[in-house]
Amino acid sequence: MLHDISISTESVVGVFLEGRHLKAGRIRNYKIEESVGFSIDNLESDEVIIGHLIHAIEQVFNDDVVGIGVGVPSVVDVARGIVFSPQNIPSWTVVHLGDILARRFNVKVYVNNDANCFAVGEKYFGKGRKYRNMVGIVCGSGMGMGIIIDDKLYSGDNCGAGEFGFIPYKDHDYEYYCTTGYFEKKYGLKADKLYARLRKQDKISLAILEQFGLDFGHAVMSILFSVDPGLIVLGGEITKFFPYFESDMWKVMKKFPYPFTIEKLKIEISEEPNIEILGAAALYFDAQKI
């Protein structure tokens, strides 16, 4: 059965913190009413970076806001809103971000990692609105995944659910073979240079993406065995390469032992340009579901 999740008219702030970039927006009824974004020095102290985050929220916060969602590239204690050693922010080792923001703004605060935010954002605002079970894959230099089961984000006990990239594969793991970093490690080609060659139909580059598609197909099959989603949504830098490896991905997936699963499965590209902010805000709406 197809489902559409209606979002209340309450205002929620979504915040996305990368190593050097910070975005925040106020969302109401599927729309971003106001947003800000700016670069930060990721080598500053924990207090200074927290101050930047608070400043960003202050610029979009108003009296109608009932909650805040924050996405970070990190392992998170979701129940307590504690962030542990985010990528590219060396001063943040253990940060009780949920408590800090709840005291400052006096609203409910939810914190999760960036891949989970991507998945729940697609569930509420993007391609996943009509699916009960789906997986979001954010793939660039690294590989992160978020899982939606029965219309609700599943993070696991330790925010580790969906880390399919670390499953052993060949001589390394899926993240090694199925990210844009592999192009440089294996072939000495940066992603942008490889993409430029692909657009010219360079035969060597096309062969590289053929093998990439076969490896990516194996990664997808691991997801199917574990989660059995109706939809997989791709985001990140890998999406621009998708037309060049999609057919080979499906080719290897034809070996999946349950043909009906492959027939029903949809794999789509995220089309929401503000998914980072929307995904963080979606943490609030997801948390209200029983």
C-alpha positions in Angstrom: 0.0 0.0 0.0 1.3 3.5 -0.9 1.5 6.0 1.9 1.9 9.8 1.9 3.1 11.4 5.1 1.5 14.7 5.9 3.6 17.2 7.7 2.0 19.5 10.2 2.0 23.3 9.8 4.4 23.6 12.7 7.7 25.3 12.1 10.9 23.3 12.5 14.5 24.3 12.1 16.9 22.0 10.2 20.6 22.4 10.6 23.3 20.6 8.6 27.0 20.8 9.7 29.7 19.7 7.5 33.4 20.1 8.3 33.7 23.5 6.7 30.1 24.5 5.8 27.0 25.2 7.9 23.4 25.4 6.7 20.2 26.1 8.6 16.6 26.7 7.5 13.1 27.1 9.0 10.6 24.7 7.4 6.8 24.9 7.5 4.4 22.8 5.4 7.0 21.3 3.1 8.6 24.7 2.3 11.8 26.4 3.5 10.6 29.8 4.7 14.1 31.2 5.5 17.6 29.8 5.3 21.2 30.7 5.8 24.5 29.1 4.9 28.1 30.0 5.4 31.6 28.6 5.7 33.4 28.0 9.0 36.9 27.2 10.1 36.7 23.5 11.0 39.9 23.8 13.0 38.5 26.2 15.6 37.7 25.2 19.2 34.5 23.3 20.1 33.0 26.3 21.8 33.6 28.5 18.7 32.0 26.0 16.3 29.1 25.5 18.7 28.7 29.3 18.6 28.6 29.3 14.8 25.9 26.7 14.9 23.8 28.6 17.5 24.3 31.8 15.4 22.9 30.1 12.3 19.9 28.8 14.2 19.2 32.3 15.7 19.0 33.7 12.2 16.1 31.5 11.2 14.4 30.8 14.6 11.2 32.5 15.6 8.5 32.0 18.2 6.6 29.5 16.0 9.4 26.9 16.0 8.6 23.8 17.9 11.7 21.7 17.3 15.2 21.6 15.9 16.9 18.8 13.9 20.7 18.6 13.4 22.6 16.5 10.9 26.3 15.8 11.4 28.9 13.6 9.7 29.4 11.6 12.8 28.4 8.7 15.1 25.7 10.0 17.4 24.1 8.9 20.6 20.6 9.6 19.2 18.7 9.1 22.5 20.9 11.8 24.2 21.9 13.9 21.3 25.6 13.4 21.9 28.0 13.8 18.9 31.2 11.8 18.8 34.2 13.0 16.7 32.7 14.3 13.5 34.7 14.0 10.3 36.8 17.1 9.7 36.0 18.7 13.1 38.9 17.7 15.3 37.9 19.8 18.4 34.6 17.9 18.7 35.3 14.7 20.5 32.2 14.3 22.8 29.7 17.2 22.4 26.3 17.1 24.2 24.8 19.1 21.3 21.2 18.1 22.0 21.3 19.4 25.6 23.2 22.6 24.6 20.6 23.5 21.9 17.6 22.5 24.0 18.7 24.8 26.8 19.4 27.7 24.5 16.2 27.5 22.4 13.8 25.7 24.8 12.5 23.3 22.2 12.9 19.7 21.4 16.2 18.9 19.6 17.0 15.8 17.6 20.5 14.9 16.3 21.6 12.2 13.9 24.2 11.5 11.3 24.1 12.9 7.8 23.2 9.7 6.0 20.2 9.1 8.3 19.1 12.7 7.7 19.4 12.1 4.0 17.2 9.0 4.2 14.5 10.5 6.4 14.6 13.7 4.4 13.8 11.7 1.2 11.1 9.9 3.1 9.3 13.1 4.2 10.2 15.5 1.4 11.5 13.6 -1.6 11.3 10.4 -3.6 10.4 8.2 -0.6 7.0 9.7 0.4 5.1 6.8 -1.1 7.3 4.0 0.3 7.1 2.3 3.7 10.6 0.7 3.4 13.5 2.5 1.7 17.2 3.1 1.9 19.1 6.3 1.2 22.7 6.1 0.0 24.9 9.1 0.1 28.0 8.4 -1.9 31.0 10.5 -2.7 34.4 10.1 -1.3 32.7 7.9 1.4 29.6 5.8 1.6 26.8 6.4 4.1 23.3 4.9 4.3 20.1 5.5 6.2 17.3 3.0 6.6 13.5 3.6 6.8 11.5 0.6 8.1 7.7 0.8 8.3 7.7 4.6 7.6 10.2 5.3 10.4 13.9 6.0 10.5 15.9 3.1 12.0 19.2 4.1 13.5 20.0 1.1 15.6 21.1 1.1 19.2 24.3 2.9 18.5 23.5 4.9 15.3 25.3 2.2 13.4 22.5 0.8 11.3 23.0 1.0 7.6 26.8 1.0 7.5 26.9 -1.4 4.6 29.9 0.3 3.2 32.1 -1.5 5.8 30.9 -4.9 4.8 34.0 -6.9 3.5 34.1 -7.2 -0.3 37.0 -8.5 -2.5 40.2 -7.2 -0.9 38.7 -4.3 1.0 35.0 -3.3 1.6 32.2 -1.8 -0.4 33.1 1.7 0.5 36.5 1.2 -1.1 35.1 0.0 -4.4 31.8 2.0 -4.6 32.9 5.6 -4.0 34.4 8.3 -6.1 37.7 7.9 -4.2 38.1 4.5 -5.9 38.7 6.2 -9.2 41.8 8.0 -8.0 43.1 5.1 -5.8 42.7 2.5 -8.6 43.2 4.5 -11.8 44.8 7.8 -10.7 41.8 9.8 -11.9 40.0 12.4 -9.9 36.3 12.2 -10.1 35.9 15.5 -12.0 38.5 14.5 -14.6 36.9 11.1 -15.1 33.5 12.6 -15.5 34.8 15.0 -18.2 36.2 12.0 -20.1 33.0 10.1 -19.7 31.0 12.9 -21.3 33.3 12.5 -24.4 32.5 8.8 -24.5 36.1 7.9 -23.7 36.3 4.1 -24.0 38.7 3.6 -21.1 36.6 5.7 -18.8 33.4 3.9 -19.9 35.1 0.6 -19.0 36.0 1.9 -15.6 32.4 2.7 -14.9 31.3 -0.7 -16.3 33.3 -2.4 -13.5 32.2 0.2 -11.0 28.6 -0.7 -11.9 29.2 -4.4 -11.3 30.7 -3.7 -7.8 27.9 -1.3 -7.0 25.4 -3.9 -7.9 26.9 -6.3 -5.4 26.6 -3.6 -2.7 22.9 -3.1 -3.6 22.3 -6.9 -3.3 23.7 -6.8 0.2 21.2 -4.2 1.1 18.4 -6.2 -0.5 19.3 -9.3 1.6 19.4 -7.2 4.8 16.6 -4.7 4.4 14.5 -5.6 1.4 13.4 -2.0 0.6 11.0 -1.0 -2.1 13.1 2.1 -3.0 16.8 3.1 -2.9 17.5 6.8 -3.3 21.0 7.9 -4.3 22.6 11.2 -3.3 26.0 12.8 -3.3 28.6 13.1 -6.0 28.0 9.6 -7.3 24.7 10.6 -8.8 26.2 12.3 -11.8 28.0 9.0 -12.7 24.8 7.0 -12.4 23.8 7.0 -16.1 27.2 5.5 -16.9 27.0 2.6 -14.5 23.3 2.0 -14.1 22.9 -0.7 -16.7 25.9 -2.8 -15.4 24.5 -2.4 -11.8 21.2 -4.0 -12.9 23.1 -6.6 -15.0 24.8 -8.1 -11.9 21.6 -7.7 -9.8 19.8 -10.1 -12.2 21.7 -12.8 -10.3 19.7 -12.0 -7.2 17.9 -15.2 -6.1 14.5 -13.6 -5.8 13.6 -12.2 -9.2 10.3 -10.6 -7.9 12.4 -8.4 -5.6 14.4 -7.0 -8.5 11.2 -6.5 -10.6 9.6 -4.4 -7.8 12.8 -2.5 -6.7 13.1 1.2 -7.6 16.5 3.0 -7.6 16.2 6.7 -8.1 18.3 9.8 -7.9 17.6 12.5 -5.3 16.3 15.7 -6.9 15.9 17.9 -3.8 18.7 20.5 -3.7 18.1 21.4 -0.1 17.9 17.8 1.2 20.5 18.4 3.9 18.3 21.0 5.7 15.0 19.2 5.0 16.5 15.9 6.2 17.6 17.5 9.5 14.2 19.0 10.0 12.6 15.6 9.2 14.2 14.2 12.3 11.6 16.1 14.3 8.6 14.8 12.3 10.0 11.3 12.4 10.4 11.4 16.2 6.7 12.3 16.7 5.6 9.0 15.1 4.9 6.2 17.5 
